[in-house]
Structures are given as structure tokens and as C-alpha cells.
Amino acid sequence: MSPPTLDVLFREAVSAIDSGDPETLERLLTVSPELVRDRLEEPGAWLRREVGDALEGYFARPYLLWFVAGNPVRRERLSPHIGAIAGVILRAAKQAHVDSLQRQLDHTLDLVVTGSVPRESGASSN
């Protein structure tokens, strides 16, 4: 049996983000630290269905951290545990000494402040 592809790992991690499950996310990141380091270069049909053309624009080659922003819209609301979820990802990225962490944070913040879901969920002051 071959190891899961990055796309499969992303799908599992995004599911944990969406369901507000920091424990499952932390387990996934411990086993697969590439989730906090690598971009999803070849997104599967599951993500294309959820975000459509955004994969060709501002959400191209996403990092896992970007999914905490709720932009592009995939769900009506952010998990009430989104802060804990973001903390799990940030701790894992720091532990893995991810060089791109600041760029990931900057783009995630851009996604949060420009998104309607974070604003409606109370995660943005806009």
C-alpha cells in the first residue's frame, strides 16, 4: 500500500479544520509535517468542487493554514474552535522550522480581512 498523496492528507486535515477538531488535526500534523510546509500543487476534485476558480487565482497552490480563513467560501461559518485550530497549525509549522511561515501568515491575514465568512463569524473586524 502506497502512502497517501498530499491531496489526500490535505483533505483529511481540512476536514478536521472544518469540523473544529484540533486533536485530530494535531495527530495528522505530527504524522505528516509536510502539511504545514508544502503547498497543495495538485488539488483533487474535492477542492475544485469547493473553491472552483479561486484555485486559479488568489487560492492557487494553497497552504493548509489558508483554510482557517474561510475565504474562499466553503462553509457558512468558521468553526468556533478556529483559534485553537490555527494555533495547532502554527505550533506545528514553528516546530518544523517552516521557512514560508511569515508568507503563509501574511496571505492568511489577507484572506481573513477580505472574506465575508470571517466577518460574519466575528473573526474579522471589517
N, CA, C and O atoms as CSV, one atom per row, in Angstrom:
chain,resi,resn,atom,element,x,y,z
A,1,MET,N,N,0.849,-1.191,0.000
A,1,MET,CA,C,0.000,0.000,0.000
A,1,MET,C,C,0.887,1.244,0.000
A,1,MET,O,O,1.770,1.390,0.844
A,2,SER,N,N,0.643,2.120,-0.940
A,2,SER,CA,C,1.451,3.332,-1.045
A,2,SER,C,C,0.965,4.379,-0.042
A,2,SER,O,O,-0.199,4.376,0.359
A,3,PRO,N,N,1.873,5.274,0.357
A,3,PRO,CA,C,1.474,6.326,1.296
A,3,PRO,C,C,0.453,7.256,0.649
A,3,PRO,O,O,0.418,7.392,-0.574
A,4,PRO,N,N,-0.377,7.894,1.470
A,4,PRO,CA,C,-1.377,8.807,0.904
A,4,PRO,C,C,-0.710,9.994,0.205
A,4,PRO,O,O,0.357,10.454,0.611
A,5,THR,N,N,-1.356,10.469,-0.839
A,5,THR,CA,C,-0.855,11.647,-1.547
A,5,THR,C,C,-1.060,12.889,-0.684
A,5,THR,O,O,-1.821,12.868,0.284
A,6,LEU,N,N,-0.383,13.949,-1.042
A,6,LEU,CA,C,-0.565,15.206,-0.319
A,6,LEU,C,C,-2.015,15.677,-0.419
A,6,LEU,O,O,-2.549,16.244,0.534
A,7,ASP,N,N,-2.646,15.448,-1.556
A,7,ASP,CA,C,-4.047,15.823,-1.719
A,7,ASP,C,C,-4.935,15.092,-0.705
A,7,ASP,O,O,-5.819,15.704,-0.105
A,8,VAL,N,N,-4.709,13.810,-0.515
A,8,VAL,CA,C,-5.495,13.027,0.453
A,8,VAL,C,C,-5.240,13.539,1.871
A,8,VAL,O,O,-6.173,13.672,2.663
A,9,LEU,N,N,-3.979,13.824,2.188
A,9,LEU,CA,C,-3.645,14.347,3.515
A,9,LEU,C,C,-4.297,15.709,3.741
A,9,LEU,O,O,-4.829,15.974,4.819
A,10,PHE,N,N,-4.256,16.567,2.731
A,10,PHE,CA,C,-4.901,17.880,2.835
A,10,PHE,C,C,-6.397,17.713,3.095
A,10,PHE,O,O,-6.966,18.393,3.948
A,11,ARG,N,N,-7.019,16.817,2.364
A,11,ARG,CA,C,-8.465,16.620,2.526
A,11,ARG,C,C,-8.793,16.217,3.963
A,11,ARG,O,O,-9.755,16.717,4.547
A,12,GLU,N,N,-7.994,15.313,4.531
A,12,GLU,CA,C,-8.216,14.893,5.924
A,12,GLU,C,C,-8.004,16.060,6.883
A,12,GLU,O,O,-8.790,16.258,7.809
A,13,ALA,N,N,-6.945,16.830,6.662
A,13,ALA,CA,C,-6.649,17.963,7.540
A,13,ALA,C,C,-7.713,19.046,7.419
A,13,ALA,O,O,-8.126,19.617,8.428
A,14,VAL,N,N,-8.162,19.335,6.206
A,14,VAL,CA,C,-9.204,20.343,6.006
A,14,VAL,C,C,-10.508,19.887,6.657
A,14,VAL,O,O,-11.256,20.707,7.190
A,15,SER,N,N,-10.778,18.609,6.616
A,15,SER,CA,C,-11.963,18.077,7.298
A,15,SER,C,C,-11.875,18.337,8.800
A,15,SER,O,O,-12.868,18.712,9.423
A,16,ALA,N,N,-10.701,18.142,9.378
A,16,ALA,CA,C,-10.517,18.420,10.809
A,16,ALA,C,C,-10.663,19.912,11.095
A,16,ALA,O,O,-11.218,20.290,12.127
A,17,ILE,N,N,-10.172,20.763,10.195
A,17,ILE,CA,C,-10.331,22.212,10.353
A,17,ILE,C,C,-11.817,22.561,10.335
A,17,ILE,O,O,-12.307,23.270,11.214
A,18,ASP,N,N,-12.518,22.065,9.340
A,18,ASP,CA,C,-13.937,22.394,9.173
A,18,ASP,C,C,-14.794,21.877,10.323
A,18,ASP,O,O,-15.775,22.516,10.704
A,19,SER,N,N,-14.429,20.730,10.871
A,19,SER,CA,C,-15.231,20.168,11.963
A,19,SER,C,C,-14.801,20.704,13.324
A,19,SER,O,O,-15.403,20.364,14.342
A,20,GLY,N,N,-13.760,21.543,13.350
A,20,GLY,CA,C,-13.312,22.137,14.609
A,20,GLY,C,C,-12.681,21.118,15.532
A,20,GLY,O,O,-12.942,21.116,16.735
A,21,ASP,N,N,-11.846,20.248,14.973
A,21,ASP,CA,C,-11.259,19.137,15.723
A,21,ASP,C,C,-9.739,19.296,15.821
A,21,ASP,O,O,-9.005,18.704,15.030
A,22,PRO,N,N,-9.260,20.097,16.793
A,22,PRO,CA,C,-7.821,20.325,16.895
A,22,PRO,C,C,-7.027,19.067,17.239
A,22,PRO,O,O,-5.867,18.946,16.843
A,23,GLU,N,N,-7.628,18.135,17.964
A,23,GLU,CA,C,-6.905,16.918,18.340
A,23,GLU,C,C,-6.582,16.068,17.111
A,23,GLU,O,O,-5.456,15.596,16.957
A,24,THR,N,N,-7.562,15.877,16.247
A,24,THR,CA,C,-7.322,15.110,15.019
A,24,THR,C,C,-6.315,15.829,14.136
A,24,THR,O,O,-5.423,15.196,13.572
A,25,LEU,N,N,-6.448,17.138,14.011
A,25,LEU,CA,C,-5.520,17.910,13.203
A,25,LEU,C,C,-4.101,17.774,13.743
A,25,LEU,O,O,-3.158,17.586,12.973
A,26,GLU,N,N,-3.946,17.866,15.045
A,26,GLU,CA,C,-2.614,17.741,15.644
A,26,GLU,C,C,-2.007,16.365,15.360
A,26,GLU,O,O,-0.816,16.260,15.069
A,27,ARG,N,N,-2.814,15.322,15.443
A,27,ARG,CA,C,-2.320,13.975,15.121
A,27,ARG,C,C,-1.872,13.896,13.661
A,27,ARG,O,O,-0.818,13.335,13.359
A,28,LEU,N,N,-2.666,14.454,12.769
A,28,LEU,CA,C,-2.312,14.435,11.351
A,28,LEU,C,C,-1.003,15.187,11.094
A,28,LEU,O,O,-0.160,14.727,10.324
A,29,LEU,N,N,-0.839,16.328,11.733
A,29,LEU,CA,C,0.363,17.137,11.518
A,29,LEU,C,C,1.602,16.495,12.129
A,29,LEU,O,O,2.711,16.691,11.634
A,30,THR,N,N,1.422,15.739,13.187
A,30,THR,CA,C,2.540,15.020,13.796
A,30,THR,C,C,3.042,13.925,12.861
A,30,THR,O,O,4.248,13.740,12.696
A,31,VAL,N,N,2.117,13.215,12.262
A,31,VAL,CA,C,2.463,12.120,11.350
A,31,VAL,C,C,2.921,12.638,9.989
A,31,VAL,O,O,3.772,12.026,9.344
A,32,SER,N,N,2.358,13.766,9.553
A,32,SER,CA,C,2.631,14.302,8.212
A,32,SER,C,C,2.979,15.788,8.287
A,32,SER,O,O,2.172,16.630,7.893
A,33,PRO,N,N,4.168,16.119,8.787
A,33,PRO,CA,C,4.533,17.535,8.933
A,33,PRO,C,C,4.628,18.284,7.602
A,33,PRO,O,O,4.668,19.515,7.590
A,34,GLU,N,N,4.665,17.563,6.492
A,34,GLU,CA,C,4.680,18.242,5.199
A,34,GLU,C,C,3.411,19.060,4.989
A,34,GLU,O,O,3.385,19.960,4.148
A,35,LEU,N,N,2.368,18.757,5.739
A,35,LEU,CA,C,1.115,19.509,5.625
A,35,LEU,C,C,1.279,20.982,5.986
A,35,LEU,O,O,0.549,21.823,5.463
A,36,VAL,N,N,2.208,21.307,6.856
A,36,VAL,CA,C,2.412,22.710,7.233
A,36,VAL,C,C,3.500,23.374,6.407
A,36,VAL,O,O,3.682,24.589,6.477
A,37,ARG,N,N,4.216,22.592,5.636
A,37,ARG,CA,C,5.347,23.095,4.868
A,37,ARG,C,C,5.040,23.219,3.378
A,37,ARG,O,O,5.431,24.197,2.741
A,38,ASP,N,N,4.346,22.236,2.828
A,38,ASP,CA,C,4.171,22.142,1.386
A,38,ASP,C,C,2.854,22.760,0.926
A,38,ASP,O,O,1.854,22.775,1.644
A,39,ARG,N,N,2.900,23.258,-0.284
A,39,ARG,CA,C,1.683,23.772,-0.926
A,39,ARG,C,C,1.004,22.620,-1.646
A,39,ARG,O,O,1.658,21.673,-2.083
A,40,LEU,N,N,-0.291,22.709,-1.762
A,40,LEU,CA,C,-1.047,21.694,-2.495
A,40,LEU,C,C,-0.972,22.033,-3.982
A,40,LEU,O,O,-1.774,22.809,-4.501
A,41,GLU,N,N,-0.004,21.444,-4.641
A,41,GLU,CA,C,0.264,21.736,-6.055
A,41,GLU,C,C,-0.764,21.100,-6.983
A,41,GLU,O,O,-1.075,21.651,-8.039
A,42,GLU,N,N,-1.289,19.948,-6.596
A,42,GLU,CA,C,-2.224,19.216,-7.446
A,42,GLU,C,C,-3.507,18.915,-6.675
A,42,GLU,O,O,-3.717,17.787,-6.229
A,43,PRO,N,N,-4.367,19.926,-6.518
A,43,PRO,CA,C,-5.600,19.721,-5.771
A,43,PRO,C,C,-6.531,18.756,-6.502
A,43,PRO,O,O,-6.650,18.780,-7.727
A,44,GLY,N,N,-7.176,17.921,-5.722
A,44,GLY,CA,C,-8.110,16.957,-6.285
A,44,GLY,C,C,-9.472,17.571,-6.566
A,44,GLY,O,O,-9.717,18.751,-6.316
A,45,ALA,N,N,-10.336,16.735,-7.089
A,45,ALA,CA,C,-11.690,17.166,-7.453
A,45,ALA,C,C,-12.453,17.707,-6.249
A,45,ALA,O,O,-13.265,18.620,-6.397
A,46,TRP,N,N,-12.208,17.159,-5.060
A,46,TRP,CA,C,-12.912,17.610,-3.854
A,46,TRP,C,C,-12.713,19.107,-3.631
A,46,TRP,O,O,-13.663,19.818,-3.304
A,47,LEU,N,N,-11.477,19.590,-3.808
A,47,LEU,CA,C,-11.201,21.007,-3.572
A,47,LEU,C,C,-11.681,21.860,-4.746
A,47,LEU,O,O,-12.169,22.973,-4.550
A,48,ARG,N,N,-11.546,21.352,-5.930
A,48,ARG,CA,C,-12.056,22.076,-7.099
A,48,ARG,C,C,-13.562,22.297,-6.988
A,48,ARG,O,O,-14.066,23.358,-7.357
A,49,ARG,N,N,-14.276,21.301,-6.484
A,49,ARG,CA,C,-15.730,21.455,-6.266
A,49,ARG,C,C,-16.019,22.534,-5.228
A,49,ARG,O,O,-16.992,23.278,-5.352
A,50,GLU,N,N,-15.185,22.617,-4.221
A,50,GLU,CA,C,-15.443,23.548,-3.117
A,50,GLU,C,C,-15.050,24.985,-3.410
A,50,GLU,O,O,-15.734,25.909,-2.969
A,51,VAL,N,N,-13.965,25.193,-4.143
A,51,VAL,CA,C,-13.485,26.570,-4.323
A,51,VAL,C,C,-13.420,27.018,-5.775
A,51,VAL,O,O,-13.181,28.195,-6.042
A,52,GLY,N,N,-13.623,26.121,-6.700
A,52,GLY,CA,C,-13.718,26.483,-8.116
A,52,GLY,C,C,-12.556,27.295,-8.637
A,52,GLY,O,O,-11.392,26.930,-8.471
A,53,ASP,N,N,-12.895,28.416,-9.276
A,53,ASP,CA,C,-11.898,29.245,-9.959
A,53,ASP,C,C,-10.895,29.902,-9.015
A,53,ASP,O,O,-9.860,30.388,-9.471
A,54,ALA,N,N,-11.172,29.930,-7.728
A,54,ALA,CA,C,-10.215,30.521,-6.792
A,54,ALA,C,C,-8.868,29.796,-6.845
A,54,ALA,O,O,-7.832,30.379,-6.527
A,55,LEU,N,N,-8.890,28.515,-7.249
A,55,LEU,CA,C,-7.639,27.762,-7.380
A,55,LEU,C,C,-6.767,28.278,-8.511
A,55,LEU,O,O,-5.578,27.965,-8.578
A,56,GLU,N,N,-7.348,29.060,-9.391
A,56,GLU,CA,C,-6.579,29.651,-10.491
A,56,GLU,C,C,-6.143,31.068,-10.149
A,56,GLU,O,O,-5.384,31.680,-10.899
A,57,GLY,N,N,-6.609,31.587,-9.041
A,57,GLY,CA,C,-6.304,32.964,-8.658
A,57,GLY,C,C,-5.688,33.043,-7.279
A,57,GLY,O,O,-4.614,32.494,-7.033
A,58,TYR,N,N,-6.375,33.730,-6.380
A,58,TYR,CA,C,-5.811,34.025,-5.063
A,58,TYR,C,C,-5.661,32.810,-4.155
A,58,TYR,O,O,-4.997,32.903,-3.123
A,59,PHE,N,N,-6.252,31.685,-4.504
A,59,PHE,CA,C,-6.133,30.472,-3.692
A,59,PHE,C,C,-5.344,29.392,-4.440
A,59,PHE,O,O,-5.475,28.206,-4.138
A,60,ALA,N,N,-4.536,29.797,-5.403
A,60,ALA,CA,C,-3.716,28.852,-6.164
A,60,ALA,C,C,-2.645,28.256,-5.265
A,60,ALA,O,O,-2.026,28.955,-4.462
A,61,ARG,N,N,-2.437,26.950,-5.414
A,61,ARG,CA,C,-1.395,26.249,-4.663
A,61,ARG,C,C,-1.480,26.575,-3.164
A,61,ARG,O,O,-0.517,27.092,-2.596
A,62,PRO,N,N,-2.608,26.283,-2.522
A,62,PRO,CA,C,-2.805,26.710,-1.136
A,62,PRO,C,C,-1.912,25.989,-0.133
A,62,PRO,O,O,-1.515,24.839,-0.321
A,63,TYR,N,N,-1.618,26.711,0.930
A,63,TYR,CA,C,-1.040,26.123,2.133
A,63,TYR,C,C,-2.206,25.730,3.040
A,63,TYR,O,O,-3.300,26.281,2.925
A,64,LEU,N,N,-1.970,24.796,3.923
A,64,LEU,CA,C,-3.017,24.363,4.837
A,64,LEU,C,C,-3.521,25.519,5.708
A,64,LEU,O,O,-4.722,25.623,5.957
A,65,LEU,N,N,-2.630,26.373,6.165
A,65,LEU,CA,C,-3.020,27.482,7.037
A,65,LEU,C,C,-4.093,28.352,6.408
A,65,LEU,O,O,-4.938,28.895,7.120
A,66,TRP,N,N,-4.079,28.496,5.092
A,66,TRP,CA,C,-5.058,29.351,4.426
A,66,TRP,C,C,-6.492,28.893,4.677
A,66,TRP,O,O,-7.415,29.706,4.630
A,67,PHE,N,N,-6.689,27.619,4.939
A,67,PHE,CA,C,-8.040,27.091,5.103
A,67,PHE,C,C,-8.721,27.577,6.383
A,67,PHE,O,O,-9.938,27.448,6.512
A,68,VAL,N,N,-7.963,28.130,7.326
A,68,VAL,CA,C,-8.597,28.649,8.539
A,68,VAL,C,C,-9.320,29.959,8.278
A,68,VAL,O,O,-10.107,30.406,9.112
A,69,ALA,N,N,-9.064,30.584,7.130
A,69,ALA,CA,C,-9.605,31.913,6.832
A,69,ALA,C,C,-11.051,31.913,6.348
A,69,ALA,O,O,-11.714,32.949,6.403
A,70,GLY,N,N,-11.547,30.785,5.879
A,70,GLY,CA,C,-12.917,30.766,5.368
A,70,GLY,C,C,-13.097,31.551,4.079
A,70,GLY,O,O,-14.208,31.967,3.753
A,71,ASN,N,N,-12.014,31.754,3.347
A,71,ASN,CA,C,-12.028,32.525,2.112
A,71,ASN,C,C,-11.053,31.859,1.148
A,71,ASN,O,O,-9.845,31.884,1.383
A,72,PRO,N,N,-11.552,31.271,0.079
A,72,PRO,CA,C,-12.883,31.361,-0.499
A,72,PRO,C,C,-13.927,30.639,0.353
A,72,PRO,O,O,-13.608,29.769,1.163
A,73,VAL,N,N,-15.152,31.022,0.147
A,73,VAL,CA,C,-16.255,30.481,0.938
A,73,VAL,C,C,-16.436,28.998,0.617
A,73,VAL,O,O,-16.659,28.612,-0.531
A,74,ARG,N,N,-16.332,28.182,1.665
A,74,ARG,CA,C,-16.603,26.750,1.550
A,74,ARG,C,C,-17.689,26.340,2.544
A,74,ARG,O,O,-18.396,25.355,2.327
A,75,ARG,N,N,-17.817,27.085,3.615
A,75,ARG,CA,C,-18.824,26.838,4.653
A,75,ARG,C,C,-19.437,28.185,5.037
A,75,ARG,O,O,-18.843,29.237,4.800
A,76,GLU,N,N,-20.622,28.141,5.630
A,76,GLU,CA,C,-21.285,29.397,6.010
A,76,GLU,C,C,-20.616,30.093,7.186
A,76,GLU,O,O,-20.646,31.320,7.284
A,77,ARG,N,N,-20.012,29.315,8.078
A,77,ARG,CA,C,-19.393,29.887,9.281
A,77,ARG,C,C,-18.081,29.193,9.562
A,77,ARG,O,O,-17.868,28.046,9.166
A,78,LEU,N,N,-17.206,29.898,10.249
A,78,LEU,CA,C,-15.981,29.290,10.748
A,78,LEU,C,C,-16.309,28.480,11.994
A,78,LEU,O,O,-17.272,28.776,12.701
A,79,SER,N,N,-15.517,27.476,12.253
A,79,SER,CA,C,-15.669,26.694,13.481
A,79,SER,C,C,-15.469,27.617,14.686
A,79,SER,O,O,-14.632,28.519,14.641
A,80,PRO,N,N,-16.229,27.398,15.759
A,80,PRO,CA,C,-15.982,28.193,16.967
A,80,PRO,C,C,-14.602,27.903,17.567
A,80,PRO,O,O,-14.131,28.642,18.432
A,81,HIS,N,N,-13.968,26.846,17.115
A,81,HIS,CA,C,-12.637,26.473,17.605
A,81,HIS,C,C,-11.533,26.890,16.632
A,81,HIS,O,O,-10.426,26.355,16.689
A,82,ILE,N,N,-11.824,27.837,15.742
A,82,ILE,CA,C,-10.869,28.192,14.691
A,82,ILE,C,C,-9.566,28.747,15.264
A,82,ILE,O,O,-8.505,28.555,14.669
A,83,GLY,N,N,-9.624,29.419,16.387
A,83,GLY,CA,C,-8.401,29.919,17.019
A,83,GLY,C,C,-7.502,28.781,17.477
A,83,GLY,O,O,-6.289,28.830,17.277
A,84,ALA,N,N,-8.083,27.760,18.088
A,84,ALA,CA,C,-7.317,26.585,18.512
A,84,ALA,C,C,-6.759,25.851,17.309
A,84,ALA,O,O,-5.624,25.373,17.333
A,85,ILE,N,N,-7.558,25.762,16.259
A,85,ILE,CA,C,-7.122,25.098,15.026
A,85,ILE,C,C,-5.916,25.833,14.440
A,85,ILE,O,O,-4.915,25.207,14.090
A,86,ALA,N,N,-6.009,27.155,14.333
A,86,ALA,CA,C,-4.893,27.946,13.807
A,86,ALA,C,C,-3.656,27.765,14.686
A,86,ALA,O,O,-2.540,27.658,14.179
A,87,GLY,N,N,-3.858,27.730,15.997
A,87,GLY,CA,C,-2.737,27.521,16.914
A,87,GLY,C,C,-2.036,26.196,16.699
A,87,GLY,O,O,-0.810,26.124,16.778
A,88,VAL,N,N,-2.794,25.149,16.429
A,88,VAL,CA,C,-2.206,23.831,16.155
A,88,VAL,C,C,-1.318,23.909,14.916
A,88,VAL,O,O,-0.199,23.396,14.912
A,89,ILE,N,N,-1.823,24.550,13.873
A,89,ILE,CA,C,-1.049,24.657,12.633
A,89,ILE,C,C,0.203,25.499,12.855
A,89,ILE,O,O,1.285,25.133,12.396
A,90,LEU,N,N,0.064,26.613,13.550
A,90,LEU,CA,C,1.214,27.493,13.792
A,90,LEU,C,C,2.285,26.812,14.632
A,90,LEU,O,O,3.474,26.929,14.333
A,91,ARG,N,N,1.879,26.106,15.675
A,91,ARG,CA,C,2.860,25.388,16.510
A,91,ARG,C,C,3.592,24.330,15.689
A,91,ARG,O,O,4.810,24.183,15.800
A,92,ALA,N,N,2.849,23.598,14.870
A,92,ALA,CA,C,3.476,22.561,14.038
A,92,ALA,C,C,4.438,23.184,13.038
A,92,ALA,O,O,5.511,22.636,12.789
A,93,ALA,N,N,4.070,24.316,12.463
A,93,ALA,CA,C,4.941,24.986,11.497
A,93,ALA,C,C,6.209,25.503,12.174
A,93,ALA,O,O,7.301,25.399,11.616
A,94,LYS,N,N,6.064,26.053,13.361
A,94,LYS,CA,C,7.251,26.521,14.099
A,94,LYS,C,C,8.147,25.354,14.474
A,94,LYS,O,O,9.369,25.443,14.356
A,95,GLN,N,N,7.553,24.272,14.921
A,95,GLN,CA,C,8.329,23.089,15.298
A,95,GLN,C,C,9.064,22.512,14.084
A,95,GLN,O,O,10.174,22.000,14.224
A,96,ALA,N,N,8.463,22.589,12.911
A,96,ALA,CA,C,9.076,22.075,11.683
A,96,ALA,C,C,10.009,23.103,11.031
A,96,ALA,O,O,10.579,22.833,9.974
A,97,HIS,N,N,10.167,24.270,11.647
A,97,HIS,CA,C,11.029,25.336,11.127
A,97,HIS,C,C,10.683,25.667,9.675
A,97,HIS,O,O,11.546,25.672,8.797
A,98,VAL,N,N,9.398,25.945,9.450
A,98,VAL,CA,C,8.894,26.233,8.107
A,98,VAL,C,C,9.361,27.620,7.672
A,98,VAL,O,O,9.019,28.625,8.295
A,99,ASP,N,N,10.142,27.660,6.602
A,99,ASP,CA,C,10.687,28.922,6.100
A,99,ASP,C,C,9.609,29.882,5.590
A,99,ASP,O,O,9.769,31.100,5.670
A,100,SER,N,N,8.527,29.335,5.073
A,100,SER,CA,C,7.487,30.167,4.457
A,100,SER,C,C,6.429,30.636,5.449
A,100,SER,O,O,5.414,31.198,5.037
A,101,LEU,N,N,6.637,30.421,6.727
A,101,LEU,CA,C,5.576,30.711,7.702
A,101,LEU,C,C,5.104,32.160,7.648
A,101,LEU,O,O,3.897,32.402,7.676
A,102,GLN,N,N,5.999,33.119,7.572
A,102,GLN,CA,C,5.568,34.521,7.543
A,102,GLN,C,C,4.735,34.809,6.305
A,102,GLN,O,O,3.725,35.508,6.390
A,103,ARG,N,N,5.141,34.280,5.156
A,103,ARG,CA,C,4.349,34.475,3.932
A,103,ARG,C,C,2.978,33.815,4.076
A,103,ARG,O,O,1.968,34.361,3.632
A,104,GLN,N,N,2.951,32.646,4.696
A,104,GLN,CA,C,1.671,31.964,4.918
A,104,GLN,C,C,0.768,32.816,5.824
A,104,GLN,O,O,-0.421,32.981,5.550
A,105,LEU,N,N,1.340,33.344,6.885
A,105,LEU,CA,C,0.568,34.183,7.810
A,105,LEU,C,C,0.047,35.441,7.116
A,105,LEU,O,O,-1.111,35.818,7.289
A,106,ASP,N,N,0.909,36.083,6.334
A,106,ASP,CA,C,0.509,37.313,5.641
A,106,ASP,C,C,-0.675,37.056,4.707
A,106,ASP,O,O,-1.635,37.827,4.691
A,107,HIS,N,N,-0.606,35.984,3.939
A,107,HIS,CA,C,-1.695,35.704,2.996
A,107,HIS,C,C,-2.954,35.266,3.747
A,107,HIS,O,O,-4.067,35.613,3.350
A,108,THR,N,N,-2.783,34.516,4.818
A,108,THR,CA,C,-3.946,34.106,5.618
A,108,THR,C,C,-4.657,35.329,6.175
A,108,THR,O,O,-5.885,35.398,6.158
A,109,LEU,N,N,-3.898,36.283,6.664
A,109,LEU,CA,C,-4.493,37.518,7.173
A,109,LEU,C,C,-5.226,38.261,6.067
A,109,LEU,O,O,-6.322,38.774,6.291
A,110,ASP,N,N,-4.641,38.327,4.882
A,110,ASP,CA,C,-5.322,38.950,3.741
A,110,ASP,C,C,-6.651,38.251,3.461
A,110,ASP,O,O,-7.665,38.905,3.218
A,111,LEU,N,N,-6.640,36.923,3.499
A,111,LEU,CA,C,-7.867,36.159,3.256
A,111,LEU,C,C,-8.920,36.455,4.322
A,111,LEU,O,O,-10.104,36.580,4.011
A,112,VAL,N,N,-8.490,36.566,5.567
A,112,VAL,CA,C,-9.428,36.837,6.666
A,112,VAL,C,C,-10.062,38.216,6.516
A,112,VAL,O,O,-11.280,38.355,6.626
A,113,VAL,N,N,-9.245,39.229,6.266
A,113,VAL,CA,C,-9.800,40.591,6.237
A,113,VAL,C,C,-10.631,40.871,4.997
A,113,VAL,O,O,-11.418,41.818,4.987
A,114,THR,N,N,-10.473,40.065,3.948
A,114,THR,CA,C,-11.259,40.291,2.732
A,114,THR,C,C,-12.433,39.316,2.599
A,114,THR,O,O,-13.213,39.415,1.652
A,115,GLY,N,N,-12.560,38.392,3.526
A,115,GLY,CA,C,-13.602,37.375,3.403
A,115,GLY,C,C,-14.870,37.709,4.151
A,115,GLY,O,O,-14.833,38.324,5.217
A,116,SER,N,N,-15.991,37.302,3.590
A,116,SER,CA,C,-17.279,37.529,4.245
A,116,SER,C,C,-17.514,36.546,5.392
A,116,SER,O,O,-18.115,36.922,6.399
A,117,VAL,N,N,-17.065,35.321,5.269
A,117,VAL,CA,C,-17.294,34.325,6.319
A,117,VAL,C,C,-16.578,34.714,7.611
A,117,VAL,O,O,-17.196,34.653,8.675
A,118,PRO,N,N,-15.290,35.115,7.569
A,118,PRO,CA,C,-14.662,35.549,8.825
A,118,PRO,C,C,-15.381,36.736,9.458
A,118,PRO,O,O,-15.539,36.799,10.678
A,119,ARG,N,N,-15.812,37.673,8.622
A,119,ARG,CA,C,-16.511,38.858,9.143
A,119,ARG,C,C,-17.815,38.451,9.810
A,119,ARG,O,O,-18.121,38.914,10.909
A,120,GLU,N,N,-18.582,37.593,9.159
A,120,GLU,CA,C,-19.863,37.162,9.701
A,120,GLU,C,C,-19.715,36.215,10.882
A,120,GLU,O,O,-20.639,36.055,11.679
A,121,SER,N,N,-18.542,35.585,10.990
A,121,SER,CA,C,-18.274,34.692,12.124
A,121,SER,C,C,-17.649,35.430,13.292
A,121,SER,O,O,-17.403,34.835,14.341
A,122,GLY,N,N,-17.386,36.733,13.124
A,122,GLY,CA,C,-16.775,37.518,14.191
A,122,GLY,C,C,-15.281,37.381,14.267
A,122,GLY,O,O,-14.680,37.765,15.270
A,123,ALA,N,N,-14.647,36.836,13.220
A,123,ALA,CA,C,-13.200,36.656,13.222
A,123,ALA,C,C,-12.476,37.826,12.566
A,123,ALA,O,O,-11.245,37.861,12.564
A,124,SER,N,N,-13.199,38.765,12.020
A,124,SER,CA,C,-12.623,39.906,11.332
A,124,SER,C,C,-13.327,41.157,11.822
A,124,SER,O,O,-14.518,41.122,12.128
A,125,SER,N,N,-12.604,42.253,11.896
A,125,SER,CA,C,-13.239,43.496,12.376
A,125,SER,C,C,-13.808,44.318,11.248
A,125,SER,O,O,-14.368,45.386,11.497
A,126,ASN,N,N,-13.686,43.857,10.000
A,126,ASN,CA,C,-14.245,44.613,8.859
A,126,ASN,C,C,-15.736,44.558,8.836
A,126,ASN,O,O,-16.362,45.137,7.948
